[in-house]
């Protein structure tokens, strides 16, 4: 049993060496990185390197409106060109109706309008359907698929434009992706001024030149009839000026380029210069030659920003517009025009902005928490297992190294919750090693030679570890599906950690254990292994099952009543609103002053909270209720009010559309996770085990929700992640106990079930306590040193791990008796018997 082939050992160390090479670049700066090392590093998420993550929404209603207007214009133009008289041409929603005056012209009108219904290039079906009614009525219906295609094309076109605006705002390597049917996800790493970027996105950037219609005054046009070739427009001033301009565009922003800014006559004015392309220069020169003495208006997104008189023909390839804008405002306008006009208005529905300085602080906190957690866990393992603990510590170091190597190779971003996932992995990674060691110790205790016990320990622990960790993998998969980018980072590191743990526990440690035993020529485990503290325990857990089960059921009922009656403090992920972290430029943050100043802005309820650093404070603003744009308007007001005394370090804003979606997704995710785990447990164990596991898990979830109510901790997406990890951990613990019960059921077919359950729990008690201890130590380090953002997550996990450990004994086990895992005949003496003959379970 002590033979371990050389080629396997070489292969294992080769894998470790490659992992070390892949992880090593993360230890060097660009300047000091040796040329022979790989150059890929772990990609930091925005919450660690700083930057903005913004979700933009293209309103489907805008696409419908624009498509409706263009279709109505096309119908009008075609009928007029054909000389067909009509009345009642109007459009509502996706429907256009028109009545042909002469019934004999209806068929010709249908023929004339048929091209409007032709499918777009590459489309399998018509964009518009046409039908005839009574009295010459024609109805055109824009199809839903046509709107979907237009929306998709619009988003695709917007990707490049948004990227250019991000670069104009100072972003580096922005990442813009379509998300769903109507969203764009925008990530701009290292962005120093997110407000400017949002300002650049707030305008479509459609610049157009129109001749002013002086045939009637704007006031008369508003009171009477607007000429068919003209329309009324307004300036952005307050109150606005009114203009009557011709519908036809003289020039548009696509005819111009090289937008630059020159100073004006004073600090509140500036000049926007541009270059005509050859065709537009010729066309504009011809137009101004024919219209000397008239005026034209310059429109930006259908608002008049400037007017000019045509005194002489304009020649040459350059032009300029005098604006009543500050140079900074004009520079923003030039940046918008340089990037190109957006084909549709994009609304910010979600924002997560982190100051680069805050991200660097989070990295430091994560490194400290990980280091402290690793030292505590390895120290405990060495104290309890001696040399075997050192091997487990080495496996833990290799485990972390492999996680970093995988993240580096595949470019998966490491987020702050991802750092928490690594720290959590430090705590739970030793679980597999403890299971192996304890199994080896039991076999040796039962009389087996150590070299045989090593093989048995590794083989018998393998399926237990697989069963236990599949449940956590399911939770990670659900988290990846439902979470934000930061939560996905947590799910990725958790899943990678489970896989690397399997490698280090079953592949990496085995040759080391074999080499150690061979070198020392051991026949028994040395006295440095101190986990025999729990040997001989015969705690009758099931003897008090009625009391414990009743007490826990009562606690669960109280928790449910508290959640229902009092309610949890929901975060902005589920309620909408904004959270802002600010730092005072001088002295401690004055919470009373912040509340007083923001209270005058008419932005609803404002809550403030001081952080551990007295100069830092958290401001929470309730959902504005005025649509998606209202949240950003509130942020702008807060910035203008506090920017003189505070630096903005973190801004998170969630609009009503996103908050509703997140609530639905989180609920479905938790239910899907429980369902998937139930199916797996049902498949791997008897149905009573599955019911017991789910009841224990529900107990853990309910008590954890009650913990949120009692402590007032905010419940957000990170809390959902904590819940699902608690579910995974609790089931991990439960499955280990269940696996031992299943083994004992085969060995002791007639042992009373309560006694068998007690024996199984006592046999796995050392593993249960050790795993809980290492996990709690890692979480304690995360709570103390992980930083403000992750502290609540760590506290909830501390509570959940403790509750999960307890429920695997006092909830999951008694359920098996309640649902009669074995026929009642075997358990008639369950309360008085201790074993089949002597009153003691020899297992």
Long-range contacts (C-beta under 8 A, 24 or more apart in sequence): 1-451, 1-452, 1-454, 1-455, 2-451, 2-454, 2-514, 2-517, 2-518, 3-514, 4-510, 4-511, 4-514, 4-515, 8-511, 9-511, 12-507, 12-508, 12-511, 15-503, 16-398, 16-401, 16-402, 16-508, 18-405, 19-398, 19-401, 19-402, 19-405, 20-401, 20-405, 21-405, 22-404, 22-405, 22-406, 22-408, 22-409, 23-401, 23-402, 23-404, 23-405, 23-408, 25-408, 26-404, 26-408, 38-408, 40-408, 40-409, 40-411, 41-408, 42-404, 42-407, 42-408, 42-414, 43-407, 43-411, 43-412, 43-413, 43-414, 44-359, 44-363, 44-413, 44-414, 45-413, 45-414, 45-415, 45-416, 45-418, 45-485, 45-486, 45-489, 46-187, 46-189, 46-352, 46-354, 46-359, 46-415, 46-485, 47-352, 47-354, 47-359, 47-362, 47-415, 47-416, 47-486, 47-789, 48-359, 48-362, 48-363, 48-366, 48-414, 48-415, 48-416, 48-419, 49-189, 49-190, 49-356, 49-359, 50-189, 50-190, 50-191, 50-354, 50-355, 50-356, 50-357, 50-358, 50-359, 50-360, 51-171, 51-187, 51-188, 51-189, 51-190, 51-191, 51-353, 51-354, 51-356, 51-359, 52-171, 52-186, 52-187, 52-188, 52-191, 52-194, 52-197, 52-351, 52-352, 52-353, 52-354, 53-185, 53-186, 53-187, 53-188, 53-350, 53-351, 53-352, 53-353, 53-485, 54-185, 54-186, 54-188, 54-197, 54-198, 54-201, 54-348, 54-350, 54-351, 54-352, 54-353, 55-179, 55-183, 55-184, 55-185, 55-186, 55-348, 55-349, 55-350, 55-351, 55-658, 56-158, 56-162, 56-183, 56-184, 56-186, 56-201, 56-346, 56-347, 56-348, 56-349, 57-182, 57-183, 57-184, 57-346, 57-347, 57-348, 57-349, 57-628, 57-657, 58-151, 58-154, 58-155, 58-158, 58-182, 58-183, 58-184, 58-344, 58-345, 58-346, 58-347, 59-182, 59-344, 59-345, 59-347, 60-147, 60-151, 60-182, 62-344, 62-345, 63-147, 63-150, 63-151, 63-154, 63-344, 64-93, 64-94, 64-142, 64-147, 66-344, 67-94, 67-142, 67-146, 67-147, 67-150, 68-93, 68-94, 68-96, 68-142, 71-96, 71-116, 71-128, 71-140, 71-142, 72-96, 74-116, 75-113, 75-116, 75-140, 78-112, 78-113, 78-115, 78-116, 79-109, 79-112, 79-113, 82-108, 82-109, 82-112, 84-108, 84-109, 84-112, 94-141, 94-142, 94-143, 94-144, 94-147, 95-139, 95-140, 95-141, 95-142, 96-139, 96-140, 96-141, 96-142, 97-137, 97-138, 97-139, 97-140, 98-137, 98-138, 98-140, 99-135, 99-136, 99-137, 99-138, 100-136, 100-137, 100-138, 101-136, 102-136, 103-135, 103-136, 105-136, 106-132, 106-136, 106-138, 109-138, 110-138, 113-138, 113-140, 116-140, 120-146, 120-149, 123-149, 148-181, 151-181, 151-182, 152-178, 152-181, 154-343, 154-344, 155-182, 155-183, 155-184, 157-343, 158-184, 158-342, 158-343, 158-344, 158-346, 159-184, 160-340, 161-339, 161-340, 161-341, 161-342, 162-186, 162-201, 162-342, 162-346, 164-338, 164-339, 164-340, 165-197, 165-200, 165-201, 165-335, 165-336, 165-339, 166-191, 166-197, 168-200, 168-335, 168-336, 168-338, 168-339, 169-193, 169-196, 169-197, 169-200, 169-335, 170-196, 170-197, 171-197, 183-349, 184-346, 187-485, 190-356, 191-353, 192-356, 194-351, 194-353, 194-651, 195-636, 195-639, 196-332, 198-348, 198-351, 198-632, 199-332, 200-332, 200-335, 200-336, 200-339, 201-346, 201-348, 203-300, 203-301, 203-336, 204-301, 204-341, 204-342, 204-344, 204-345, 205-253, 205-300, 205-301, 205-336, 205-337, 205-339, 205-340, 205-341, 205-342, 206-252, 206-253, 206-299, 206-300, 206-301, 206-302, 206-341, 206-342, 207-252, 207-253, 207-256, 207-298, 207-299, 207-300, 207-337, 207-341, 208-249, 208-250, 208-251, 208-252, 208-253, 208-298, 208-299, 209-249, 209-250, 209-251, 209-252, 209-284, 209-296, 209-297, 209-298, 209-299, 210-245, 210-246, 210-247, 210-248, 210-249, 210-250, 210-296, 210-297, 210-299, 211-245, 211-246, 211-248, 211-250, 211-287, 211-291, 211-294, 211-295, 211-296, 211-297, 212-243, 212-244, 212-245, 212-246, 212-294, 212-295, 212-296, 212-297, 212-307, 213-244, 213-245, 213-246, 214-244, 214-294, 214-295, 216-244, 217-244, 218-242, 218-243, 218-244, 233-297, 233-299, 233-302, 233-303, 233-304, 234-303, 234-304, 235-303, 235-304, 235-305, 236-303, 236-304, 236-305, 241-304, 243-297, 243-304, 243-307, 245-297, 245-299, 245-304, 250-283, 250-284, 250-287, 250-296, 251-280, 251-283, 251-284, 253-337, 253-340, 253-341, 254-341, 255-279, 255-280, 255-283, 255-284, 256-280, 256-319, 256-337, 257-338, 259-333, 259-334, 259-337, 259-338, 260-334, 261-327, 261-330, 261-331, 261-334, 262-320, 263-327, 264-322, 264-323, 264-327, 267-326, 267-327, 268-324, 268-325, 268-326, 269-322, 269-323, 269-324, 269-325, 270-323, 270-325, 270-326, 270-327, 270-329, 270-330, 271-320, 271-321, 271-322, 271-323, 271-330, 272-320, 272-321, 272-323, 272-330, 272-333, 272-334, 273-318, 273-319, 273-320, 274-318, 274-319, 274-320, 274-321, 274-337, 275-317, 275-318, 275-319, 276-316, 276-317, 276-318, 276-319, 278-317, 281-315, 281-316, 281-317, 284-314, 284-319, 285-313, 285-314, 285-315, 288-312, 288-313, 288-314, 289-313, 300-333, 347-628, 347-629, 347-655, 348-628, 348-629, 348-631, 348-632, 348-653, 348-655, 349-628, 349-654, 349-655, 349-657, 349-658, 350-653, 350-654, 350-655, 350-658, 351-632, 351-635, 351-651, 351-652, 351-653, 352-484, 352-486, 352-651, 352-652, 353-650, 353-651, 353-652, 354-649, 354-650, 355-647, 355-648, 355-649, 355-650, 357-649, 358-581, 358-649, 358-650, 361-787, 362-416, 362-419, 362-787, 362-789, 362-790, 363-419, 365-785, 365-786, 365-787, 365-790, 366-416, 366-419, 366-420, 366-422, 366-423, 366-786, 366-787, 366-790, 368-785, 369-419, 369-423, 369-781, 369-782, 369-784, 369-785, 369-786, 369-787, 370-400, 370-419, 370-422, 370-423, 370-426, 370-781, 372-781, 372-784, 372-785, 373-423, 373-426, 373-427, 373-777, 373-778, 373-779, 373-780, 373-781, 373-782, 374-400, 374-426, 376-777, 376-778, 376-780, 376-781, 377-426, 377-427, 377-430, 377-774, 377-777, 377-778, 380-770, 380-773, 380-774, 380-777, 381-430, 381-433, 381-774, 383-530, 384-529, 384-530, 384-531, 384-770, 385-437, 385-528, 385-529, 385-530, 385-531, 386-526, 386-528, 386-529, 386-530, 387-516, 387-526, 387-528, 388-437, 388-513, 388-516, 388-528, 388-529, 391-509, 391-512, 391-513, 391-516, 392-430, 392-433, 392-434, 392-437, 392-509, 394-508, 394-509, 394-512, 395-429, 395-433, 395-504, 395-505, 395-508, 395-509, 396-426, 396-429, 396-430, 396-504, 398-504, 398-508, 399-425, 399-429, 399-497, 399-500, 399-501, 399-504, 400-425, 400-426, 402-496, 402-500, 402-503, 402-504, 403-493, 403-496, 403-497, 403-500, 406-496, 406-500, 407-492, 407-493, 407-496, 412-489, 412-492, 412-496, 413-485, 413-489, 414-489, 414-493, 415-485, 415-486, 415-487, 415-488, 415-489, 415-490, 416-486, 416-489, 416-787, 416-789, 416-790, 417-486, 417-487, 417-489, 417-490, 417-718, 417-721, 417-790, 417-793, 418-486, 418-489, 418-490, 418-492, 418-493, 419-493, 419-786, 419-790, 420-490, 420-782, 420-786, 420-790, 420-793, 420-794, 421-489, 421-490, 421-491, 421-492, 421-493, 421-494, 421-497, 422-493, 422-497, 423-778, 423-779, 423-781, 423-782, 423-786, 424-494, 424-497, 424-725, 424-775, 424-778, 424-779, 424-782, 424-797, 425-493, 425-494, 425-497, 425-498, 425-501, 426-778, 427-774, 427-775, 427-776, 427-777, 427-778, 427-779, 428-501, 428-729, 428-732, 428-771, 428-774, 428-775, 428-778, 429-497, 429-501, 429-504, 429-505, 430-770, 430-771, 430-774, 431-465, 431-468, 431-501, 431-732, 431-767, 431-771, 431-774, 431-775, 432-461, 432-465, 432-469, 432-501, 432-502, 432-505, 432-506, 433-505, 433-509, 434-766, 434-767, 434-770, 434-771, 435-461, 435-464, 435-465, 435-736, 435-767, 436-461, 436-505, 436-506, 436-509, 437-529, 437-531, 438-531, 438-764, 438-766, 438-767, 440-525, 441-525, 441-529, 441-531, 441-532, 442-763, 444-524, 444-525, 445-535, 449-523, 450-517, 450-522, 450-523, 450-524, 450-525, 451-517, 454-510, 454-513, 454-514, 454-517, 458-506, 458-510, 462-506, 463-739, 464-735, 464-736, 464-739, 465-502, 465-505, 465-506, 466-502, 467-684, 467-735, 467-739, 468-731, 468-732, 468-733, 468-735, 468-736, 468-739, 469-498, 469-501, 469-502, 469-732, 470-680, 471-677, 471-680, 471-681, 471-727, 471-728, 471-731, 471-732, 471-735, 472-498, 472-725, 472-728, 472-729, 472-731, 472-732, 473-498, 473-728, 474-673, 474-676, 474-677, 474-680, 474-728, 475-673, 475-677, 475-724, 475-725, 475-727, 475-728, 476-728, 478-669, 478-670, 478-672, 478-673, 478-676, 478-724, 479-669, 479-720, 479-721, 479-724, 481-669, 482-665, 482-666, 482-668, 482-669, 482-720, 483-717, 483-720, 483-721, 484-717, 486-718, 487-717, 487-718, 487-720, 487-721, 490-721, 491-721, 494-725, 531-766, 531-770, 533-766, 534-762, 534-765, 534-766, 534-769, 537-762, 537-765, 538-758, 538-762, 538-840, 539-758, 539-761, 539-762, 539-765, 540-758, 541-757, 541-758, 541-761, 541-809, 541-810, 541-813, 542-754, 542-755, 542-757, 542-758, 542-813, 542-814, 542-817, 543-754, 543-758, 543-831, 545-754, 545-810, 545-813, 545-814, 545-817, 548-810, 548-814, 549-810, 549-811, 549-814, 552-699, 552-807, 552-810, 552-811, 555-703, 555-706, 556-698, 556-699, 556-702, 556-703, 556-706, 558-706, 559-702, 559-703, 559-705, 559-706, 559-707, 559-709, 560-702, 560-706, 562-706, 562-709, 562-710, 563-702, 563-705, 563-706, 563-708, 563-709, 566-709, 567-709, 568-705, 568-708, 568-709, 568-715, 569-708, 569-712, 569-713, 569-714, 569-715, 570-714, 570-715, 570-716, 571-714, 571-715, 571-716, 571-717, 571-719, 572-620, 572-623, 572-652, 572-653, 572-654, 572-659, 572-716, 573-654, 573-659, 573-662, 573-666, 573-716, 573-717, 574-659, 574-662, 574-663, 574-666, 574-715, 574-716, 575-622, 575-623, 575-659, 576-623, 576-631, 576-654, 576-655, 576-656, 576-658, 576-659, 577-620, 577-621, 577-622, 577-623, 577-624, 577-631, 577-653, 577-654, 578-620, 578-621, 578-631, 578-634, 578-635, 578-638, 578-651, 578-652, 578-653, 578-654, 579-618, 579-619, 579-620, 579-621, 579-650, 579-651, 579-652, 579-653, 580-618, 580-619, 580-620, 580-621, 580-635, 580-638, 580-648, 580-650, 580-651, 580-652, 581-611, 581-616, 581-617, 581-618, 581-619, 581-648, 581-649, 581-650, 581-651, 582-616, 582-617, 582-619, 582-642, 582-646, 582-647, 582-648, 582-649, 583-613, 583-615, 583-616, 583-646, 583-647, 583-649, 584-615, 584-616, 584-617, 584-645, 584-646, 585-645, 585-646, 585-647, 586-645, 587-615, 588-614, 588-615, 589-614, 589-615, 589-616, 589-617, 589-646, 591-617, 594-619, 594-642, 597-641, 597-642, 598-638, 598-641, 598-642, 601-634, 601-637, 601-638, 601-641, 603-634, 603-637, 603-638, 611-788, 612-788, 616-649, 616-788, 623-656, 623-659, 625-656, 627-656, 628-655, 628-656, 628-657, 631-655, 662-717, 666-717, 666-720, 669-720, 669-724, 670-701, 670-720, 670-723, 670-724, 673-724, 673-727, 674-698, 674-727, 677-727, 677-731, 681-731, 681-735, 685-738, 685-742, 686-821, 688-815, 688-816, 688-819, 688-820, 688-821, 689-738, 689-742, 689-816, 689-821, 691-815, 691-819, 692-734, 692-738, 692-811, 692-812, 692-813, 692-815, 692-816, 692-819, 693-731, 693-734, 693-735, 693-738, 693-812, 695-811, 695-812, 695-815, 696-730, 696-731, 696-734, 696-807, 696-808, 696-811, 696-812, 696-815, 697-727, 697-730, 697-731, 697-734, 697-807, 699-803, 699-807, 699-811, 700-726, 700-727, 700-730, 700-800, 700-803, 700-804, 700-807, 701-726, 701-727, 703-803, 704-796, 704-799, 704-800, 704-803, 707-796, 707-799, 708-796, 711-795, 713-792, 713-795, 713-796, 714-792, 718-790, 718-792, 718-793, 719-792, 719-793, 719-796, 721-793, 722-793, 722-796, 722-797, 722-800, 723-796, 723-800, 725-797, 725-800, 726-796, 726-797, 726-800, 726-801, 726-803, 726-804, 729-775, 729-800, 729-801, 729-804, 730-800, 730-803, 730-804, 730-805, 730-807, 730-808, 733-768, 733-771, 733-772, 733-804, 733-805, 733-808, 734-807, 734-808, 734-812, 736-764, 736-767, 736-768, 736-808, 737-761, 737-764, 737-768, 737-808, 737-809, 737-812, 737-813, 738-812, 740-764, 741-813, 741-816, 744-843, 745-821, 745-822, 747-843, 748-836, 748-841, 748-843, 750-826, 750-836, 751-826, 751-835, 751-836, 751-841, 752-826, 752-827, 752-829, 752-830, 752-833, 753-816, 753-817, 753-821, 753-822, 753-826, 753-827, 753-830, 754-817, 754-827, 754-830, 754-831, 755-830, 755-833, 755-834, 755-835, 755-841, 756-841, 757-813, 757-816, 757-817, 758-841, 759-841, 759-843, 760-843, 761-809, 761-813, 763-843, 768-805, 768-808, 768-809, 772-801, 772-802, 772-805, 775-801, 776-801, 776-802
